[in-house]
Amino acid sequence: MIPRETVEQIFDAADIIEVIGDFVTLKKSGSSYKGLSPFVNEKSPSFMVSPAKGIFKDFSSGKGGNVVSFLMEHEHFSYVEALKWLAGKYGIEIKEKERTPEEIAAQGEKESLFLINLYARDFFMEQMFNTREGKAIGLSYFKERGFNEATIKKFELGYSPERSDAFAKSAIEKGYKLEYLVKTGLVKANDRGMYDFFRGRVLFPIHNITGRVLGFGGRTLKSDKKIAKYFNSPESEIYHKSNILYGLYQAKNELIKEDECYLVEGYTDVISMHQAGVINVVASSGTALTDGQIRLIKRYTNNITILYDGDKAGIKASFRGIDLILAQGMNVKVILFPDGEDPDSFSRSVGIDELTNYLKTKRQDFIQFKAQILLKDAKDDPIQRANTIKDIVKSIGIIPDQIIRSVYIRETSHLFEIGEQALLNEVNKHLAEQEKNANKKSYNQREEAPPPEASPTELGIAPNKQKGKHTLERQERDLIRLMIQYGAQTIDVTVQNDDDEEIEVAYPLSQYIIEELLSDELSIQNESYLKIFDEFYEGLQQGLVVSDEHFIRHQNQSLSQTVIDISTPKDVVSENWTKRHGIMPGTELQRLKAAAEQSVAVYKLRVIENMIAENQDELKKSMENLALEQLLIKIKDLTSMRNSFAEKLGIVITR
């Protein structure tokens, strides 16, 4: 347990722009910062960070929160782990309180998997550096590959002993559960017992963007062709290979600095290039390039250069990856190494100057590259040549930017000596087909989608009924929103003094709303809103006005999320709507008293309408004249109150 004062110190020190900027490329937009969502695929930025409020809001996925909840969402940290990460970043010492057995037992499965992978990394490194077998087999292999000790430690490389259960027994002795050892894929278990998945292999830990170990790649050192050269950890709660790039943790800062990413295939390609001095390089680790991996790169740069082996079979199959990059609106170049060379071997055979010069001078754009590969097969066959042109044009049609498409059309025209208009017609045909497919997909989604929620622009006014009654959710939300955003702002409230004289008194807005509700014995129904309301009330009883920062930093992440959702609505009230309802012009802060009075009045109006509906239902059931008369009187009084509130709000009652 981290003491509350230390938590406050961490929040005070953490710069949300700096922290999120480690994971997302942010650009200033007014008083806030914007970037592409790190949670979903999008082309237009909808991810917002407010340094003034210390919050982020992702309108594409709906996620939002403070600097701690961002790390929890993005890195799958626990609350305490996110605080520790921030404390480490900002040099804050944490003196923890001792945790109870119950708190230790409550540790989540994901955290258990992370801890096991951390132990495994240390175990494999220890085996390689400090045991006879590890030095003779694992360490000697890496040194034969040309890796020095600094590079080996930088990438935390290791070795798993040949004994079938060396790691499994060691981990169980340390208290790690077999269930979780199996879930990480490090250990396999069957009726005959348990055994290490990576036994007898050198290990490449696979990190997330903050350096936590998600899984491992293991290479056999045996020459038996029946044995797979590489094994990777199986998919788990924390390891999803389609959303992971090997080396990104070590390369992320250099990607931003160089504004370019070199994309290779394997672990040793990355490590050799790092050791040679080229740091902005990552690997797809043998998998076909995915949208998730491309989005990871796009957070840091829009420029990707793919490095291919000189004698690599199946280069044509990689064209799909190029098209995926183009579809993201990114710039893609290609470098082909000499025959018999790959990024690993070439990096080790030349000096840094020759390597960097080769990377600068040998890059081609995707058109030249595709043409070079495909025309080898076409030779003098005009049909195959035409198919090559169509293939390239199809890739151009994927590019979302019209100007860039035009530039590539012109380049293709010069390269193949064919008219630009013919190419443009072909591109337009592909664009029309894409639009048709997109519209069809959109139509199918609309057919399957549930009805949309009522517009937030009708907050508090449009009916939101459930079985003849108002749910009050929107009205309660608006009251709580005002308390959060302007709770400490004062408004003039007319009250009577001891001499029954009316005087103006400055009230905190939150106090005004609380007293208005409690004086009429009204209670918030929504559970989350009620918790917020109660914390405001408890604060006022102590002479304090609770700030929005209190909720943004709240340990209850659900409550914090609710507050941030309320504070950052995606839509704003339209100008036509405000004119139609006679709302005064100017910002809400300028007309705060009117906004608070209106919000309270709308809430009470809907409560009264619910009471009328309840009594009308009771009236239908009642059979006694006395009860009928009492109900009719009550309904009449409630109707009169409703009409009074409606008149004040300018709402016409039609029933």
N, C-alpha and C positions, 0 to 999 in steps of 0.2 A: 504494500500500500504506500502510495506517495503522499506525503503531507500536503494539505490544502495550500499552505503558503508557497510550497515549491511548485505546485501546479500553476498558481497565479504568476510566479516568477517566469515559468516556462512560456506561458501565454504572452506575458509582457515582452519577452525577448524575441519571440518568434515573429519574423516578418513573413506574412502570408504570401506576398508576391515573390519573395526570394525562395521560399519553400516550394510553392507550386511551380515556380519557374524552373526548378530542377527536373520537372516531369513534363511540363507543358510550355510551349513557346507562347509568351504573352505579349500583346501590344497594347499600348496606352489608348484608351478610348474615353475622353472626357476625364471624369474623376475616377474611373474604373479601368480595368484591364480586360481584354478579351483574347480568347484563343479557341482552337478547335477542341471539341470535347474529347477527353481522354478515356471516356467510357463507351462511346458509340461512334460509328463511322459517319462523318458529316463533311460537307464541302464548304459550308458557310459557318463561321464561328458563332457559337451560341453559349460558350462557356465564359462566365463572367466572374471576375474577382474584384471585390471592393476592399481596398486597403483601409479605408476610413472605418468600415464596419467590421473588418476582419473576417469576412465571409466569402464563400464561393457559391455560385449557383450555376448548374448545368441544365439549361432549358431543354436540351435534347433528351436526356435520360431522366430528368426530374430530381437528380441528386443535388444536395446542397449541404453546407455545413461550415464549420470553422477549420482552422489549419490542422487540428487533430483528426477531425472526422474525414478530411480529405485523405490523410495517410491511411486511415482505417479502410476507406473505400478502395483506394487505389492500390495500396500495398498489402491489404488484408491483415493489417496490424490489429492487435487488441488495443483498447483504450490506453492501458498502461504502457504497452510497447511503443505506441505512437509518441507518448510523452517522453519516453526514454530516448527515442530517436532524436527528438527535438532537443532534449537536454544535451545529448552528445554533440549535436550540430552547433549549439550555442554555448558550450562549455559550462553547463550548469550541473553542479554536483547534486546527486539525489541520495538522500538518506532515507531508505525505505523503512516503513513500519513492518513488523513481522506479520506475514499473512497467516490466516487461520487455515486448518486442514480443509474446511469447506471451500474457501476461496481457491486453494490450490486444486482441489478436485473439480472446480467449475471451469478450469482452463479448457478452452475449446479444442476441437479436433484439429483444426487448421494449425493452431499454435503448436500442438503436439508434433505434427508433421514437420513444421519448420525446425523445431528443437532437435528432432531426430536427424534431419539432414545436416544441421550444424554439427552435431556430434559425429556424424559419419564423415563429414569433411575433415574434421580434426583427426579422427581415427586413421583415415587413409593417408593424410600427410605425415602423421606420426609413424605409421608403418613404413612409409617410403624413406624418410630421412633417418630413422633411428633403429631399423631392424636390418639384419644381415640380408634377408630375402629381398626386402624392399629396396635396399641400396643396389644389390646385385642385379635386380631385374627392372624395377620401376625407374629408379633414378638414372641408372645407366642408359635406359632407353631414351629418356628425355634428353640427356646430355648428348647422346649419339645423334639426336635430331637437331642438335645445335642450340638447344635452349639453355641459357645460363641460369644460375640459382635464383637470381633476382626475378627473372621472368617466370620461373616455376612457382615461386612464392606469390607473385602478383596474381597469377591465375589460380592459385591454390590447388595445384595438381597433386595427385596422390596415387596410391597403389593399394589394391585389395589382395590380401594374401591368398595363396593357392588353397589353403585349408578350407574345406567346404563351409564351415560355420564360424569362422574366426570373428567376423564382425557381429553376427547374430548373438553369439554367446557373450561377447564383450558388452553389447548394448543392453542385453537383458540383465546382466550383472549390475549395470549402472542404473537399473530401474525402469528402462524403457519397455513399454508393453509390446508383446509380439504382434498384437492386432494392428498397431500403428506402424510397426516395422514392415509388416506385409503391405499396408496401404501405401507406403512410400515406394514400394517396389524394391527396396534394398534387400529384403529377405523373402524367400518363397517357403511355403509350408505345405506339407501333404501328410498322408498317413505314415510315411516313413521318417518323418521328422522335418527339420528346417535346414535350409542351406542359403548361403549368400549368393545373390543374383549376379554380382560383379566379380566373383572370386577369380583370382589370377589375372586381373586386368588393371591397366593404368586408368586413372579416373580424371575426368574433366568436370568439375562442378559447374552447374548452370545457374546463373544468378538472375534475380530480378533487378529492377532499376536501382534499388537501394542497397544491393549487395547481399540480400538474403538468398540462401541456397534453395532453389526450387526442385532440383533433381540433378542427375549425373549422366554423363556419357562415358561409356567404358570401352576401351579398345583392347582386344586380345593381342598378345605378343607371340601367339603360336602360329605356325605356318600351315596348320591343317585347314584346307579349303572348305571342309564341312562345317567349320565353326564360323559363325558370323563375326566379321571383323569388328563391327561396332554394335553395342547394345545401348539403348537409351532408357532412362526411367520410364515406366508406364505412366499414363495419364492419372492424375490424382486430384484431390481438392485444391492443391496449390500448383500443380504442374500441368499446363495446357500448351503443348508444343507449337500449336498454330499461332499463339500469341506471344512467342518468346524468340528473342534473337541472342545468340551466343556472343558475348563480348560487349553488349550494349552498356552494361554497368561500367566497364573500363573505358568505353569510348564516348559516352554521352557528351561530356564537356567539349571534347575535340570536334564532335559533329557540329556543335553550335559555332565553335570558333572558326572552323574551316568551311562551314556551310556546305558540306558535302559528305556523303556516306558511301564508302566502298563496301559492296556486298559480295561476300565469298560464300563458299559452300561449307567448309569444314572447320573444326576446332583448330587444327594445326595451322591452317591458312591464317586465321586471326592472330594466333600467338606469334608466328614467324614475322608477320608484318608489324606487329607491335614492337617486337625486339629490334626490327630493322629501322624503326622510327616513324612508321605510318600508323597512327593511333586511331584515326577515324574509320575503323573497319569493323564490321559485324558479320555474323554467319547465320544462314538459315538452317544450319546443322543437318543438312542432307534432306530436309523436307522441301516439297514444292512450295514456292513463295505464296504466302496467303495475304488476304486483305488486312488481317490483324497485325501481321509483321510490318506491312507497308505503313499502316497507321502509326505504329511505334516510331518508325524512322521520321515520319512527317512531323512529329512533335518537335524535332530538332532541326530538320532541314528539308527543303523541297527538292534537293538534288541527289540523285542516286546514280552511282556508276557500278555496273555489274562486272565482276572479273571472272572470265571463263578460262578453264584449262585449255591449252593448245590442242590437245587430242581428245577433248571431252566428247564422248558419244552423247547423243540426245540433246544437243543444243537447241534443235528445233522445238523440242518439248518445252523448253524454257521460254519460248516466245509468249506463252500465256502469262507468265510473270511480268514481262515487259508491258503487256496490255493492261494488266492490273495496276501497274504504276502509272501509266498514262491516264487511266480512268480516274485516278486520284488527283489529276491536275499537276503531277510532278514531272520534273525534267529527268530523263533517263539517258545515260550514256553507257557504252559497252567497251570493254577492253579485252582483247583476245591475246593470251600469252603464246609464246613460240611453241612449236610442237614439242611434246614431251615435258613441258613445264606447267606448273600450277603456281598459285600465289605463294604457297609454302616453299617449294623448291627454288623458285625464282628469287624470292626475298633472301634466301640463304646463300645464293650463288653470286649475288651482285652487292655492291655497296649501296648506301642510302642515297647517294647522289644519282647513281644510275637507275635505281628503283623509282625515285620520285620523277626523274626525267621521263622514264618509260610511261609512267602513269599519266603524265601531262601530255605527252606527244602521241600516244597510241590510242587515245579514246576516240570513239566514233559515235555519231548519233544513231538512233535505232534504225533509221531508214537505210543508212549505208551498211549497217551490220546485217540487217535482214536481207538486203539485196546481195551482199557478198556471199552469205550462206546459201540462199535459195537459188541464185543464178548459177552456182556451181553445178546444181542438178539440172537446171534448165538447159544449159549449154546453148545450142542454136535452135531449140524447139520453141516456136512462136507461141504455142498454146501454154507451155509451162512458163514462159516469160510473162504472158498476160496474167496467169494465175499468181505469179510473184507480185506483180503490180497491184492486183486486187487485194492480196494479203496485206501489203503495206498500206494501201488506202483504207482498208478496214481498221487498221490500228490508228491511222490518223483520225478516222471518224469517232474514235473513242475519246479523244482529247476534248475536254469540256470548254476550253478557251478558243473562241472563234479566230482570234488573231494568230494564235500559235498554229492552229490548223491551217490557216492560209499560208503561213511561212513554210510549213512542211509540204503543202501541196505544190508550192513553187519549186522547192528543192527536188521533189520527186519528179516534177515535170522536166527539170534540167537533167537529172540523172538518167532518166529513161527516154528522153527526147520525145515526150508525148504532151499534147496540148493541156493547159491548165483546166480548161472548161470541161474536158472529158473526165479529168480526175475529180473536179468539183462536183460534177453530176453524180459520180459514183459515191463520193463522200455523202452528198445529200441523201442519196438512196439509203445509205446505212443509218444516217441520222433519223430519217423518217421511220425506219424499221425499229430503231431504239425507242423512239417516242411512242410508237404504236404498242410495243411491248410494255413500256412503262405505264401507259394509260390503262392497258388491260390489267396489269398487276394492281394498279391503284384502284380500279373498279372492283376487282375481286376482293381487295382488302376492305373496301367500303361496304360491300355486300355482307362480309363476315363480321365487320366491326360492330360493337354495341353502339347505341345512340350516344352522341356526344353530350357532355355535361353542359349545363346552362353557362352562358358567357359570364366571365367575371365582371364584365362591364355593367351587368345588371345587378351587381352586388347589393343585396338588401331591399331591392324593389320588386324584381320579378318574382312571381310565385314559385316557391320550391316546396311543393306539397307531397305528402306521402299519405295515401288513404284519406284524402280530404283535409289533411292538416299540414301546416307548415313544419318542415323539419328544423328550422331555425339555424341550420348549420352556417349559411352564408351570413346571417345577421350576427351570430356569435363570432364568426371569424372577423368581421369588420370591427366589432367592438374590441376584440383582443388585438387586432392590427393597430388600431389607434393607440391603445395602451402601450404596446411595444415601441412604436415609432415615436410617440409624443408624450409618453407617460409623465415625464418630468416637466413638460411645458405647462405653463399656467394659463388659465382662462378665467375671466371675470364671471363669477356666479352670484346671483342675487339671493341673499338670505335675510332672515329677520333677526335683529339683535334682541337683547333682553327687554327693550322698550317697545317691541313689536314694530320697529322701524325697519324698512327695507334698505339694505346696504349692499355695496359691491365688494366681494371678497375674492382674492386671487387663490384659485384652487389648482393643484396639479391635476392635469387631465385624467390621470388614472384614478385619482380620488373621486373626481366628479362621476365617472362611469360606475365605480364601485358603489358609491352612495345611492345613485339613481336606481341601481338594481336591487340593492339590499333594502332600501326604503319601501319597495313594493314587494319584498319577499320573493324576488325572482332569482333563479339559479341557472347557471350555465349547464347545458346538458352534455355537450361534447366533452369526453373525458380528458383529452389533451388540453383543450382550451380551459377547462375547469382547473387543471393543475397550474396553468399560467396565472389565471385569475386569483387563485388561492395564494400564490407566492407574492403577487402584488399586494393582496390584502394583508398578509402577514408582515410584509415590509412596512406598510403604512402604520400598522399597529406599533411598530418599533420606531416610528418617526422617519422612515426611509422610503424613498421612491426607487423601486427596483429598476435597473437600467436594462436596455436590450443586450448589452455586453454580458450581463449576468446570465442570460439565457443562452447567448451564443456560445459561452464557455461552459455551459452546464454539462455535468457529467452524464446526465440522462440524455444520450444521443438522440433518442426519439423526440424528446422535448425540444432539443436544440434544432433538430431538423424541421419540426413544426414551425418554430419561430422564424427560421430562415425562409421557409416556404411562404409564410405570411408576409414577410418583409420584402420579398423580391418577386412580386407578381409579374407574370410574363406580359400580360396585357394591361393597358391603362384605360381609364374611362374616356370614351370618345367625346369630342367637342360637341357633336350633334346631340348626343345623349344628355350632356350637362345642360345645353340650352333648352332641350325639350322639357326637362324637369325643373327648370328655373334655378339651377344651382349657380351661386355667385362665381364670377370669373376669378382667376388668380390661383396660386398654388394652395394646396391643402393646408400648409402651415400658416398661410396668410389668413385663411378662413377657418381656423382650427375650432373655434367655439361653435360655429355653425355646423361644421362636420361632426363634432361630438354630439351636439343636440340632435342632429338629424339621425345619426346612427342609433342613438338611444331611443328616439321616437319610433323609428322603423321597427326596431326590435320589440318594443312594447306593443306596437300595432299588431305585429304578427302573433305575439303571445295572446292578445285580446281576441284576435280572430280564431285562434285555436280554442280558446275558452268558449267562444260563441258556438263553434262547431261541436265541442263536447256537450254543451248544454242542449243544443238542438238534437243531438243523438239521444240524450237522456229524455228529451221531450217526446220523442217518438216511442220510447219504451214505457213511459209513465202512463198509468191508467187512473190515478187518483186526482180529483179536481184540485185539491189543496196543493199537491205537488206540481200540477200543471200551472197553477197560478203563480207559484213561487218561481218556477223555471221561466215563465214568460216575463216576469218582472226582471229577473236576473239577465235574461237575454236582451231585454230592452235597455237596461242600464249599460251592459257591455257594448251594445250596438252604438249607443250614444257616445261612449268613450272612444270606440273605434273611429266613428265619424269625426270626432274632434281631432284625433291624431292624424287622420287622413287629410283633413282640411289644412292642418298645419303643414303637412308635407306636400300639399298640392296634388294629392292622389284622388282620382275619381272612383268612388265605390259603385260598382255596377251590379251588386247583388245585395 
